[in-house]
Amino acid sequence: MAAGLVGSEILAIAADIRERLSRGEEICNLTVGDFSPAQFGIPAALRDGIASALAQGHTNYPPSSGIPELRAAVARLFERRLGLTYPVGSVLIASGARPLIYGTYRAVVDRGDRVVYPVPSWNNNHYTDMLGADGVPVSCGPDTRFLPTREDLARVLPGARLLCINSPLNPTGTAIEADALRGICEEIVAENHARRKSGQRPLYLMYDQVYWMLRVPGVEHVTPPGLVPEMADYTIFVDGISKAFAATGLRVGWTVGPADVIERMGVILGHVGAWAPRPEQHATSALLDDDAAMDAYVAELMQGLGARLERLYQGFSTLAKEGLLVEAIPPMGAIYLTVRVHPFGRRTPSGTVLSTNEDVRRYLLDAARVAVVPFQAFGVVGDEGWFRLSVGAVGLAELDGALERLGQALRVLD
């Protein structure tokens, strides 16, 4: 398994960018889905809470399932903000969302089981490979904002063990709408009713909502149990502070779901020591109960992110109106903009013909000093020119310069 496992394509691109930056190159880095503390700091309440917890001596092992205060705070957050009622036993804390995604796979998927996931999506192909599962990627296109529909999934859900959905979606920054998610949930419930009659194991939905607080105005976040209550028996939420509070390095995440599944996940992750640091857990539990602090912080964060996403979107729209071979999908949330740059068949000043996404990526990096991630990093096979742009680590002035250089690089193509 280890010999065959492919490393993260995004991290490989990021390593190249770091090397170029170390040589003094000026690059607008729109690759890694992270925040620069110089652009977006964590909430003051979170920072001060960690310092206070350290001063009080909270430096020993936490309970492997999370401190009781944080588990209870997560349950209260789900009830207040999402209208979903869960007991504390249905909440598990870990060191960010990644261990919880892996724990979900480990808890419900056996070797050879079928895992259904839309593409583009983040890392589901790698988790599937690690478990020796049978991955069933479902291609989604721009007509549905790269999100799955009931019709897309109905034919592949029979016999599947896990379905993975992320909204707002990494890499596209688009969010699933209520009607689309309701239809998918109805399909899952119907599938599980049929399985119950024959004694088969259920189909679970892993619902990754780690970006749910980061949405542009007018975009609603919906949940499977909120639309179809019976989905509470089959939905495993993945969530955390990494994105909503620009706290990627603090490593606090949580999963909420059926108590029996959560209990087994806790046992699995307990054996690998995937717990979040105790000081961060104490600080997070206080923040999640402070609605005023959360609302003020997220509003400020989204104002900054929204301005950057809109600047990029309008910039690409202007380039498209000029006749250049680009387009962009309006942003809905997260920290990402989906763009298409497709000058395929055109020749660069050095004589290279641009034929693939990788050709375009390298040309934009070399000629425009703009670093982007092709959708191949998210499981997409074809070369159609789609890329993810991440705005969490750049300023508006950097984006203006990047757009100007990008336009110049595209204009000189023959």
ABEGO torsion letter per residue (X at the ends): XAAABBBBAAAAAAAAAAAAAAAGBBBBBAABBBBBAAABBBBAAAAAAAAAAAAAGBABBBBAAEBAAAAAAAAAAAAAAAGBBBBAAABBBBBEAAAAAAAAAAAABBBGBBBBBBOBBBGAAAAAAAAGBBBBBBBBBAAAGGBBBAAAAAAAABGBABBBBBOBBOAAGBBBBAAAAAAAAAAAAAAAAAAAAAGBBBBBBBBBAAAAABBBBGBBBBBAAAABAAAAAABBBBBEAAAAAGAAAAGBBBBBBBAAAAAAAAAAAAAAGABBBAAAAAAAAAAAABAAAAAAAAAAAAAAAAAAAAAAAAAAAAAAAAGBBBBBBBBAEEABBBBBBBABGBBBAAGBBBABAAAAAAAAAAAAGBBBBBAAAAGBABBAGBBBBBAAABBAAAAAAAAAAAAAAAAABX
